[in-house]
Amino acid sequence: MDLEGGFFQNHAKRKESWRTVLTLAFQSLGVVYGDLSTSPLYVFKSTFNINIQNSVTNEEIFGILSFVFWTITLVPLLKYVFIVLKADDNGEGGTFALYSLLCRHTGVNSLPNCQSADENLTEYQKDAINLSPKSSFGSRLKPIFKKHRVLNRFLLVLALIGTCMVIGDGILTPALSVSSAVSGLEFWVSKEHHKYLEIPVVCIILIGLFALQHYGTHRVGFLFAPVVLTWLLCISSIGIYNIFYWNPHVYRALSPYYMYKFLKKTQREGWMSLCGILLCITGSEAMFADLGHFSQLSIKIAFTSLVYPSLILAYMGQAAYLSQHHNLESDYQIGFYVSVPENLRWPVLVIAILAAVVGSQAIITGTFSIIKQCSALNCFPRVKIIHTSSKIHGQIYIPEINWILMMLCLAVTVGFRDTRSLGHASGLAVITVMLVTTCLMSLVIVLCWHKSIFFALCFMFFFGTIEALYFSASLSKFLEGAWVPIALALIFLVVMCVWHYGTLKKYEFDVQNKVSINWLLSLGPSLGIVRVPGIGVIHTELVSGIPAIFSHTVTNLPAFHQVLVFLCIKSVPVPHVGPEERFLVGCIGPREFRLYRCIVRYGYRDIHKDDSEFEKDLFCSIAEFIRSGTADNLVKDDDKMTVVGTCSTHAEGIQLNEDEADGIDSAGPSELKEILSPPTIQPRKKVRFIIPASPKIESSAREELQELMEAREAGMAYILGHSYMRGKQGSSLIKKVVINSVFEFLRRNSRSPAYELTAPHASTLEVGMVYHV
């Protein structure tokens, strides 16, 4: 997940001082641990039911406490803090980070337009540093993944299942957390009035929470960590008070023996109650998912020094109170607030609601982030992404998803009207994500860390057994709320799979129908058409060859611009691509053809440029490619391209200067010379290239730059393909339904690519084509 504090991502990539580490640890409280820290609000209430009562022997309450203690110790502490956090994807964490890591080490990819040049990216190369010798099993396993496509699809579906459950958790967690926090009102109103008061209050808070998303949280984000810190100190202090006041011997329940006694006495009902105990680790996945914004050390320090002991003390305090109160009038009095001293309940209620809002905010923003990653990897329909902060990378807002989440969140809140059913639903979503992480981590141990298969099996067996036990208990509550995350996950999974399948088929059609380079070269420099002044930018997803949209256009309109640029904007399976490696530029055919290919690469967590700065970088990268003289070596090979950074990354290379004035500015430093375009009558824009005096550029390159400037001054036109997908004749009924109906419905209602939205309408030409796939 991509939560608040994105400006910390660079800290994790360099050696930090202790002051920086402690600052990050403090900041992580409001981002990483908001959800986990509010779990004491609903764990005991969700665990006890009609068949499990708090008896005088205290075997039930001590058994539940023992389960809670060992679950928090083994899963968040042992699994995530000491093992999973080390499986970062160049500093990034989460389900897609593990999937991306595995894709690069197995040589498989869900993105069809990957190139061998992508493997030369710095983020790729980091994987090859400090690796231990390859195990024999790991080296035999990699060719199996490359050979059998079904394994590639299984890996993708597994990652998508985890992603769908994260989205489902983004719907259920706000409802559960806020409902549990507001349930404290039961001590001030009668039971008859409480059921009519709680749901409206919860809905008002949730509506306000989602309605304020478009403002971003950077204005109040600095309050998140203090709120969670105050909450943790509050529950730990109350826990210590309850331990010493009610039952100082409650520490004995930490023995695993009490788990055995609990299951022996309660048997099947005790096993089914594990779905409530499971909620004590909800939010643990955030420690790994938010790794990109903090460092491993800061997350470990925050959990081990504050979050872990505070949660244990809080649960021990509740158990100590309940061990001395066996005759409670109703089940709702088993909740968190009953163990709070009466004179502190109002302040604790306020702090709890604030902490629940902070935890909900974190999971909502995390849902936005993971959907953005899915969209970048062609696994989710394109949506509008708004960056609410210009300084903090992780703060994004997706309007369509926000309102869908709000409606679904309100629906489950009003539909269930009970935190116990919400807990059953949320628990299944949480444990499914953890099971997916365990499966992917087992593969990472063998394929990426090159450890023995024995270690991978031990990891899988130990943690998989624990999580499978909780998973089976959650499934037993299918009719009592656990069906909700399954239904939501199926809906989102169908959407993701259909979109991925449709985009893959669309790319395959483009590849099969692309125009041969030899056909283009046979037309001569004029391409058999009229070449008019200006630059034509043709958007395509192809990384080689000429797209069918070009031949379709020139067949119906035999005229084109004097400079043609085939532009491909794509994502690569790494979190970030540095600006110095952003552009791949090549020349199609001889230089006199004035045909260029430019591939713009982004990581799945990068911000796509969609403004005039991108246009300037594109134009400058082509000019730098011409100046470097590498075009002469690439004219015969369309697959070979040159890495060119943005303008800011090659300060010693060619620079671009544009203005609206007719006058000519001074040449600047003496070591630089200018190539000026010839004067024209009332030019729209004056374009100048400032190039270094050394090395000297050839006259042919100077002539090519001159023509490029003239074309830039004449203006740029954007040629966009508008495709309509149809199942080809002879396709199965299922395929026709998927392509003709479902995919086309998603395409019509999804967002257009960013470059289509920002291209000037007066300079845009859309070319429609029907794709029979």
C-alpha positions in Angstrom: 0.0 0.0 0.0 1.0 3.6 -0.8 0.1 5.6 2.3 1.0 9.0 3.8 4.6 9.9 4.2 5.7 9.2 0.7 8.5 11.8 1.0 10.3 9.4 3.2 10.9 6.9 0.4 14.4 8.2 -0.3 15.4 7.8 3.4 15.1 4.0 3.1 17.7 4.0 0.3 20.6 5.6 2.1 22.3 5.2 5.5 20.3 7.0 8.1 21.2 8.6 11.3 19.6 7.5 14.5 17.7 10.8 14.6 16.2 10.1 11.2 15.4 6.5 12.1 13.6 7.5 15.2 11.7 10.3 13.3 10.6 7.8 10.7 9.6 5.3 13.5 7.4 8.0 15.0 5.9 9.0 11.7 5.1 5.3 10.9 2.7 5.1 13.9 0.1 7.2 12.0 0.6 5.5 8.7 1.5 1.8 9.3 -0.1 1.0 12.7 -3.4 2.9 12.7 -5.4 -0.2 11.8 -3.4 -2.6 14.0 -3.5 -0.4 17.1 -7.4 -0.2 17.1 -7.9 -4.0 17.1 -8.5 -4.1 21.0 -11.7 -2.3 20.3 -13.4 -5.4 18.8 -11.3 -8.6 19.3 -12.9 -9.9 22.6 -16.4 -8.8 21.5 -16.1 -10.6 18.2 -14.7 -13.8 19.9 -17.3 -14.5 22.5 -20.6 -15.8 21.3 -23.7 -17.6 22.5 -21.9 -20.9 22.9 -18.7 -19.5 24.5 -19.3 -17.7 27.8 -16.9 -16.3 30.3 -17.1 -19.0 33.0 -15.9 -18.8 36.6 -12.9 -21.0 35.9 -11.6 -18.3 33.4 -10.5 -21.1 31.0 -12.2 -19.2 28.1 -10.8 -15.8 28.7 -7.3 -17.1 29.5 -7.4 -19.3 26.4 -8.4 -16.4 24.2 -5.6 -14.2 25.7 -3.1 -16.9 25.1 -4.2 -17.2 21.5 -4.0 -13.4 21.0 -0.5 -13.2 22.5 1.0 -16.0 20.4 -0.8 -14.9 17.3 0.6 -11.4 17.6 4.0 -12.8 18.5 4.3 -15.3 15.6 2.6 -13.4 12.7 3.4 -9.7 13.0 6.6 -10.0 15.0 8.3 -13.1 13.8 6.9 -13.4 10.2 6.7 -9.8 9.1 9.2 -7.9 11.2 12.0 -10.5 11.0 11.4 -12.2 7.7 9.0 -10.6 5.2 10.4 -7.1 5.6 13.6 -8.3 4.0 11.8 -9.3 0.8 11.6 -5.7 -0.5 11.5 -4.8 -4.2 14.3 -2.2 -4.2 12.8 -0.6 -1.1 9.1 -1.2 -1.9 6.8 -3.7 -0.2 3.4 -5.2 -0.7 1.8 -8.0 -2.8 2.7 -6.4 -6.1 6.3 -5.9 -4.9 6.6 -9.6 -4.3 5.0 -10.4 -7.7 7.3 -7.9 -9.4 10.4 -9.4 -7.7 9.4 -13.0 -8.8 8.7 -11.9 -12.3 12.2 -10.5 -12.7 13.9 -13.5 -11.2 11.9 -16.0 -13.2 12.0 -14.1 -16.5 8.3 -14.0 -16.8 6.1 -10.9 -17.0 2.4 -10.0 -17.3 3.3 -7.0 -19.4 3.5 -7.9 -23.1 5.7 -5.0 -24.3 8.7 -5.7 -22.2 12.2 -5.5 -23.9 15.6 -6.8 -23.2 16.7 -3.2 -22.7 14.5 -3.0 -19.6 16.7 -5.5 -17.9 19.5 -2.9 -18.0 17.6 -0.6 -15.7 19.3 0.2 -12.4 16.4 -1.3 -10.5 16.9 -4.6 -12.4 20.6 -4.6 -11.8 20.2 -4.3 -8.0 18.7 -7.7 -7.9 22.0 -9.2 -9.1 24.1 -7.6 -6.3 25.2 -9.7 -3.2 23.3 -12.8 -4.2 24.4 -16.1 -2.8 25.2 -19.0 -5.1 22.1 -20.3 -6.8 20.6 -23.5 -5.3 20.1 -26.4 -7.6 16.4 -26.5 -7.0 15.9 -22.7 -7.6 17.9 -22.9 -10.9 15.7 -25.8 -12.1 12.5 -24.0 -11.0 13.1 -20.9 -13.2 13.0 -22.7 -16.6 9.7 -24.4 -15.5 8.1 -21.0 -15.0 9.3 -19.8 -18.4 8.1 -23.0 -20.1 4.7 -23.4 -18.6 2.4 -20.4 -19.1 -0.1 -21.8 -16.7 2.3 -21.2 -13.8 2.7 -17.6 -15.0 -1.0 -17.1 -14.9 -1.3 -18.8 -11.5 1.3 -16.4 -10.1 -0.6 -13.4 -11.5 -4.0 -14.6 -10.3 -2.5 -15.3 -6.9 -1.3 -11.7 -6.7 -4.6 -10.4 -7.9 -6.5 -12.4 -5.3 -4.4 -10.8 -2.6 -5.0 -7.4 -4.2 -8.8 -7.9 -4.3 -8.8 -8.8 -0.7 -6.9 -5.7 0.2 -9.6 -3.7 -1.7 -12.2 -5.6 0.3 -10.4 -4.8 3.5 -10.5 -1.1 2.4 -14.3 -1.4 2.5 -14.7 -3.4 5.7 -12.0 -2.0 8.0 -13.5 1.6 8.1 -16.9 0.2 8.9 -15.5 -2.1 11.6 -13.2 0.3 13.2 -15.6 3.3 13.4 -18.5 1.1 14.5 -16.4 -0.4 17.3 -15.2 3.0 18.4 -18.7 4.5 18.4 -20.1 1.5 20.3 -18.8 3.2 23.5 -22.0 5.3 23.4 -23.9 2.3 24.8 -22.9 3.3 28.3 -24.6 6.7 28.2 -27.9 5.8 26.4 -30.4 3.0 26.9 -30.1 -0.2 24.8 -33.3 0.6 23.0 -32.0 4.0 21.9 -28.5 2.9 21.3 -29.4 0.7 18.3 -31.0 3.8 16.6 -28.1 6.1 17.5 -25.0 4.1 16.7 -25.6 3.4 13.0 -26.5 7.0 12.0 -23.4 8.3 13.9 -21.2 5.8 12.2 -22.6 6.6 8.8 -22.1 10.4 9.3 -18.4 9.8 10.3 -17.9 7.5 7.3 -19.5 10.0 4.8 -17.4 12.8 6.2 -14.2 10.6 6.0 -14.8 9.8 2.3 -16.1 13.2 1.4 -12.9 14.8 2.6 -10.6 12.5 0.6 -10.2 14.9 -2.3 -8.6 17.5 0.0 -5.8 15.1 0.8 -4.3 14.6 4.3 -1.1 16.6 4.0 -2.7 19.4 6.0 -3.7 17.2 9.0 -1.3 14.3 8.3 1.1 15.6 11.0 -1.6 14.8 13.6 -1.9 11.1 12.7 1.2 9.9 14.5 0.4 11.9 17.8 -3.2 10.5 17.7 -2.1 6.9 17.4 0.7 7.5 20.0 -1.8 8.9 22.4 -4.1 5.9 21.8 -1.4 3.4 22.4 -0.3 5.1 25.6 -3.9 5.2 26.6 -4.8 1.5 26.1 -1.4 0.4 27.6 -1.9 2.5 30.7 -5.5 1.3 31.2 -4.2 -2.3 30.7 -1.5 -1.9 33.4 -4.2 -0.4 35.8 -6.5 -3.4 35.1 -3.8 -5.9 35.5 -2.7 -4.7 39.0 -6.2 -3.8 40.2 -8.2 -6.8 39.0 -5.9 -9.8 38.4 -2.0 -9.5 38.7 -1.7 -13.2 37.9 -3.2 -12.8 34.4 0.4 -13.2 32.9 0.1 -16.9 33.5 -2.4 -17.0 30.6 0.5 -16.3 28.2 1.4 -20.0 28.5 0.5 -22.0 25.4 -1.1 -24.6 27.8 -4.1 -22.4 28.1 -4.7 -22.6 24.3 -4.9 -26.4 24.7 -7.3 -26.1 27.6 -9.5 -23.7 25.7 -9.8 -25.9 22.7 -10.3 -29.0 24.8 -13.2 -27.4 26.7 -14.9 -25.6 23.8 -13.9 -28.0 21.0 -15.7 -27.0 17.7 -17.1 -23.8 19.1 -13.6 -22.8 20.2 -12.2 -23.5 16.7 -15.0 -21.3 15.2 -14.2 -18.5 17.6 -10.7 -18.2 16.1 -12.2 -15.9 13.4 -12.6 -13.3 16.2 -9.2 -13.8 17.6 -7.8 -13.4 14.1 -8.8 -9.7 14.2 -5.9 -9.0 16.6 -3.5 -9.0 13.7 -5.6 -7.0 11.2 -3.4 -4.3 9.7 -0.2 -6.3 10.1 0.2 -6.4 6.3 0.7 -2.7 6.3 4.1 -3.1 7.9 5.3 -4.7 4.6 3.1 -2.7 2.2 4.3 0.7 3.5 7.9 -0.2 3.4 8.5 2.1 0.5 7.8 5.2 2.6 9.9 4.1 5.7 12.9 2.0 6.4 13.0 -1.5 7.7 14.7 -0.4 10.9 12.2 2.4 11.6 9.2 0.0 11.2 10.9 -2.6 13.4 11.7 -0.1 16.1 8.2 1.3 16.2 6.6 -2.2 16.4 8.9 -3.9 18.9 9.4 -0.9 21.2 5.9 0.6 21.3 3.1 -1.1 19.3 3.7 -4.7 20.4 4.0 -4.1 24.1 1.1 -1.7 24.1 -1.2 -4.2 22.4 -0.1 -7.0 24.7 -0.7 -4.9 27.8 -4.1 -3.8 26.5 -5.3 -7.3 25.9 -3.9 -8.5 29.2 -5.8 -5.6 30.9 -9.1 -6.6 29.3 -8.6 -10.2 30.2 -7.8 -9.3 33.8 -11.0 -7.3 34.1 -13.2 -9.9 32.5 -11.6 -12.6 34.7 -13.2 -10.9 37.7 -16.6 -10.1 36.0 -18.4 -13.2 34.9 -22.1 -12.1 35.2 -22.3 -9.4 32.6 -25.9 -8.5 31.7 -25.4 -8.6 27.9 -22.8 -9.6 25.3 -22.0 -6.0 24.3 -20.5 -5.4 27.7 -17.7 -7.8 26.8 -16.4 -5.1 24.5 -13.4 -2.8 25.1 -15.1 0.0 26.9 -16.4 -2.1 29.8 -12.8 -2.5 31.1 -12.2 1.3 30.9 -12.6 3.1 34.3 -15.9 4.9 34.3 -14.5 8.4 34.8 -12.2 7.9 31.7 -14.7 6.6 29.2 -15.6 9.9 27.6 -12.0 10.9 26.8 -11.2 7.4 25.7 -14.2 7.4 23.4 -13.0 10.6 21.7 -9.5 9.2 21.3 -10.8 5.9 20.0 -12.9 7.6 17.3 -9.9 9.7 16.2 -7.7 6.6 16.1 -10.3 4.7 14.1 -10.5 7.5 11.6 -6.7 7.6 11.3 -6.6 3.8 10.7 -9.5 4.0 8.2 -7.8 6.8 6.4 -4.6 4.8 6.0 -6.4 1.8 4.5 -8.4 3.9 2.2 -5.3 5.7 0.8 -3.7 2.3 0.6 -6.6 1.0 -1.5 -6.1 4.0 -3.9 -2.4 3.1 -4.2 -2.8 -0.6 -4.9 -5.4 0.2 -7.6 -2.9 2.6 -9.1 -0.3 -0.1 -9.2 -2.8 -2.6 -10.8 -3.7 0.0 -13.4 0.0 0.6 -14.3 0.4 -3.1 -14.8 -2.7 -3.4 -17.1 -4.6 -5.3 -14.4 -7.3 -2.7 -13.7 -9.3 -0.2 -15.9 -7.8 3.2 -16.1 -9.1 5.6 -13.5 -8.5 9.3 -12.8 -5.6 9.7 -10.4 -5.3 13.0 -8.6 -2.1 13.8 -6.6 -3.3 15.8 -3.6 0.1 16.9 -2.6 2.9 18.2 -4.8 5.5 17.3 -2.2 4.4 13.9 -0.8 4.4 11.2 -3.5 2.1 8.7 -1.8 -0.9 11.0 -1.4 -3.3 10.2 -4.2 -7.1 10.4 -4.7 -9.2 8.4 -7.1 -12.7 9.9 -7.3 -14.5 6.9 -8.9 -13.0 4.4 -6.4 -13.6 6.7 -3.5 -17.3 6.9 -4.1 -17.6 3.2 -4.8 -15.8 2.4 -1.5 -18.1 4.8 0.3 -21.3 3.3 -1.0 -20.1 -0.3 -0.3 -18.8 0.7 3.2 -22.2 2.3 4.1 -24.0 -0.7 2.6 -22.1 -3.2 4.9 -22.5 -0.9 7.9 -26.3 -0.6 7.5 -26.7 -4.1 6.3 -25.0 -5.9 9.2 -25.7 -3.4 12.0 -23.3 -5.6 14.1 -19.6 -5.4 14.6 -19.4 -9.2 15.1 -20.5 -9.9 11.5 -18.3 -7.1 10.2 -15.4 -8.8 12.1 -16.1 -12.1 10.4 -16.0 -10.4 7.0 -12.9 -8.4 7.7 -11.1 -11.4 9.2 -11.4 -13.5 6.1 -10.1 -10.6 3.9 -7.1 -10.1 6.3 -6.1 -13.8 6.5 -6.4 -14.3 2.8 -3.9 -11.6 2.1 -1.6 -13.1 4.6 -1.9 -16.6 3.0 -1.1 -15.0 -0.4 2.0 -13.3 1.1 3.1 -16.7 2.6 2.8 -18.4 -0.7 4.7 -15.7 -2.6 7.4 -15.5 0.1 8.1 -19.2 -0.2 8.9 -18.7 -3.9 11.0 -15.6 -3.1 13.1 -17.7 -0.6 14.0 -20.2 -3.3 14.0 -18.1 -6.5 15.2 -14.7 -5.3 17.2 -15.4 -2.1 18.5 -18.7 -3.5 18.0 -20.5 -0.3 17.4 -24.2 0.1 14.0 -25.6 -0.6 14.0 -26.9 3.0 13.8 -23.3 4.3 11.0 -22.4 2.0 9.0 -25.5 3.0 9.6 -24.8 6.7 8.4 -21.2 6.2 5.4 -22.4 4.2 4.5 -25.2 6.6 4.9 -23.2 9.8 3.1 -20.0 8.9 0.8 -21.6 6.4 -0.5 -24.0 9.0 -1.3 -21.1 11.4 -3.0 -19.0 8.8 -4.8 -22.0 7.3 -6.3 -22.7 10.8 -7.6 -19.1 11.0 -8.7 -19.2 7.4 -10.8 -22.4 8.0 -12.3 -20.8 11.1 -13.3 -17.7 9.1 -14.9 -19.8 6.3 -17.0 -21.5 9.0 -18.7 -18.0 9.4 -19.5 -17.8 5.7 -23.2 -17.2 6.3 -22.6 -14.8 9.1 -20.7 -12.2 7.2 -17.6 -14.0 5.7 -19.4 -14.2 2.3 -19.0 -10.4 1.8 -15.2 -10.3 1.1 -15.5 -13.4 -1.1 -18.2 -11.8 -3.2 -16.4 -8.5 -3.4 -13.1 -10.3 -4.3 -14.8 -12.2 -7.1 -16.3 -9.1 -8.6 -13.0 -7.2 -8.6 -11.1 -10.3 -9.7 -13.4 -10.7 -12.8 -12.9 -7.0 -13.6 -9.1 -7.3 -13.3 -8.8 -10.6 -15.3 -11.1 -9.4 -18.1 -9.3 -6.1 -18.4 -5.9 -7.8 -18.4 -7.1 -10.4 -21.0 -8.6 -7.7 -23.2 -5.5 -5.5 -23.2 -3.3 -8.5 -23.9 -5.4 -9.5 -26.9 -5.4 -5.9 -28.1 -1.6 -5.9 -28.0 -1.4 -9.3 -29.8 -3.5 -7.9 -32.5 -1.2 -4.9 -32.9 1.8 -7.1 -33.1 0.2 -9.4 -35.7 -1.0 -6.5 -37.9 2.0 -4.2 -37.6 3.6 -2.8 -40.8 6.9 -4.3 -42.0 9.9 -2.0 -41.8 10.9 -3.2 -45.2 7.6 -2.0 -46.7 8.2 1.4 -45.1 11.8 1.6 -46.4 10.7 0.7 -49.9 8.6 3.9 -50.1 11.6 6.1 -50.0 12.3 9.2 -47.8 8.9 10.8 -48.8 7.1 7.6 -47.7 5.1 7.9 -50.9 3.0 10.7 -49.4 3.1 14.5 -49.0 5.3 15.5 -46.1 4.0 18.7 -44.5 5.7 21.0 -41.9 5.4 20.0 -38.3 5.9 17.0 -36.0 3.5 14.1 -35.9 3.4 12.1 -32.7 1.8 8.7 -33.1 0.9 7.0 -29.9 1.3 3.3 -29.9 1.8 0.4 -27.5 4.3 -1.3 -29.8 8.0 -1.2 -28.9 9.1 -2.3 -32.4 7.6 -2.2 -35.9 5.1 0.3 -37.4 1.6 0.2 -35.9 -1.3 -0.5 -38.2 -2.8 2.8 -37.3 -0.1 4.5 -39.4 -0.8 2.6 -42.5 -4.6 3.0 -41.9 -4.1 6.7 -41.7 -1.9 7.3 -44.7 -4.1 5.0 -46.8 -7.1 7.3 -46.2 -5.1 10.6 -45.9 -1.9 10.5 -48.0 -0.1 13.3 -46.2 2.0 13.4 -43.1 4.4 15.6 -41.1 8.0 16.1 -42.0 9.1 14.5 -38.7 7.3 11.5 -37.3 7.7 10.2 -33.8 6.3 6.8 -32.7 5.7 7.3 -29.0 5.2 4.4 -26.6 4.5 5.1 -22.9 4.7 1.9 -20.9 5.2 0.6 -17.4 7.9 -1.8 -16.4 7.9 -4.3 -13.4 10.1 -2.2 -11.1 8.8 0.4 -8.6 10.7 3.3 -10.0 12.6 4.3 -13.1 15.2 7.1 -12.7 14.8 10.2 -15.0 18.2 9.5 -16.4 16.8 6.2 -17.8 13.4 7.4 -18.7 13.6 7.6 -22.5 14.7 5.0 -25.1 15.2 6.7 -28.4 15.9 5.1 -31.8 15.8 5.9 -35.5 13.6 4.0 -37.9 15.2 3.7 -41.3 17.8 6.0 -42.7 18.2 9.4 -41.1 16.7 11.3 -44.1 13.4 9.5 -43.4 13.1 11.6 -40.2 11.3 8.7 -38.4 12.0 8.2 -34.7 10.8 5.9 -32.0 10.6 7.0 -28.4 9.8 4.7 -25.5 9.0 6.3 -22.2 9.3 4.0 -19.2 7.7 4.3 -15.8 7.8 2.1 -12.7 4.5 0.9 -11.2 4.8 3.5 -8.4 6.0 6.4 -10.6 4.0 9.5 -11.3 3.3 9.9 -15.1 4.1 13.3 -16.5 1.2 14.6 -18.5 2.0 18.3 -18.9 4.1 20.5 -21.1 7.2 19.4 -19.2 6.8 15.9 -20.7 6.5 17.4 -24.2 9.7 19.3 -23.7 11.6 16.2 -22.3 10.4 14.2 -25.3 11.6 16.8 -27.8 14.9 17.3 -26.0 15.6 13.6 -25.8 15.2 13.2 -29.6 17.6 16.2 -30.1 20.1 14.7 -27.7 19.9 11.4 -29.5 20.6 13.2 -32.8 23.5 15.1 -31.3 25.1 12.0 -29.8 25.6 10.5 -33.3 24.3 7.1 -32.4 21.6 7.2 -35.0 24.1 6.1 -37.7 24.6 2.8 -35.9 20.9 2.0 -35.4 19.4 2.6 -38.9 19.5 -1.1 -39.7 18.1 -2.4 -36.4 14.8 -1.2 -35.1 15.3 -3.1 -31.8 18.4 -1.3 -30.8 17.8 2.0 -29.0 19.7 4.5 -27.0 18.9 5.4 -23.4 18.4 9.2 -23.1 17.5 10.9 -19.9 15.3 14.0 -19.3 16.6 17.5 -19.8 17.6 17.8 -16.1 19.8 14.7 -16.2 22.2 15.7 -19.0 23.0 19.3 -18.1 26.2 19.0 -20.1 24.4 17.9 -23.2 21.9 19.6 -25.4 19.4 21.9 -23.9 16.1 23.3 -25.2 14.9 26.9 -25.0 11.5 28.0 -26.1 9.7 31.4 -25.9 7.0 33.3 -27.6 9.2 36.3 -28.4 10.6 37.2 -31.9 13.9 38.3 -30.5 16.9 36.2 -29.9 18.5 35.9 -26.5 22.2 35.9 -25.8 24.1 32.8 -26.3 24.9 32.5 -22.5 28.2 31.0 -21.4 31.1 31.3 -23.8 31.6 27.5 -23.9 28.1 27.0 -25.4 27.0 27.7 -28.9 23.4 28.0 -30.3 21.8 26.7 -33.3 19.1 29.1 -34.2 16.2 28.4 -36.5 15.8 30.7 -39.5 13.5 33.7 -39.1 9.9 33.1 -40.0 7.0 35.4 -40.4 5.3 35.8 -36.9 6.4 32.4 -35.5 4.2 30.9 -32.8 7.2 29.8 -30.8 10.9 30.5 -31.0 12.9 27.2 -30.5 16.6 27.1 -29.9 19.0 24.2 -29.1 21.9 25.1 -26.8 24.6 22.5 -27.4 28.1 22.1 -26.0 31.0 23.3 -28.2 32.8 20.0 -27.6 32.5 17.5 -29.0 31.8 18.9 -32.5 28.7 17.6 -34.1 28.6 16.6 -37.8 27.0 18.8 -40.4 24.4 16.1 -41.1 23.4 16.1 -37.4 23.3 19.9 -37.4 21.0 19.8 -40.5 18.8 17.2 -38.8 18.6 19.4 -35.6 17.7 22.4 -37.8 14.9 20.5 -39.4 13.7 19.3 -36.1 13.5 22.9 -34.8 11.6 24.0 -37.9 9.1 21.2 -37.4 8.7 22.1 -33.7 8.0 25.7 -34.6 5.4 24.6 -37.2 3.6 22.8 -34.4 2.9 19.3 -33.1 0.0 17.0 -34.0 -1.0 14.0 -32.0 -2.4 10.9 -33.7 -4.3 8.6 -31.3 -5.7 5.2 -32.0 -9.3 4.5 -30.9 -9.9 0.8 -31.0 -13.1 -1.2 -30.8 -12.7 -4.8 -29.7 -14.8 -7.6 -31.2 -14.5 -11.3 -31.0 -13.4 -12.7 -34.3 -15.6 -15.1 -36.3 -15.5 -18.6 -34.9 -14.7 -17.5 -31.3 -16.5 -19.2 -28.5 -19.5 -17.7 -26.9 -17.6 -17.1 -23.6 -14.9 -15.2 -25.5 -17.5 -13.1 -27.3 -19.3 -12.2 -24.1 -16.0 -11.3 -22.4 -14.6 -9.2 -25.3 -17.8 -7.7 -26.9 -19.7 -7.0 -23.7 -17.7 -7.0 -20.5 -14.4 -5.6 -21.8 -16.0 -3.0 -24.1 -18.2 -1.9 -21.2 -15.1 -1.4 -19.0 -13.3 0.4 -21.8 -16.2 2.8 -22.5 -16.5 3.7 -18.8 -12.8 3.8 -18.0 -10.5 6.8 -18.1 -8.6 7.6 -21.3 -4.8 7.5 -21.1 -3.3 10.6 -19.6 -1.6 11.7 -22.8 -4.9 11.7 -24.6 -6.5 14.0 -22.0 -3.7 16.5 -22.1 -3.1 16.6 -25.8 -4.5 19.8 -27.3 -7.9 19.1 -28.9 -7.1 21.3 -31.9 -4.0 19.3 -32.6 -5.4 15.8 -32.0 -6.5 13.3 -34.7 -8.2 10.1 -33.5 -8.1 7.2 -35.9 -10.7 4.5 -35.2 -10.1 0.8 -35.9 -12.1 -2.3 -35.2 -9.9 -5.1 -33.6 -11.2 -8.6 -34.3 -9.4 -10.7 -31.7 
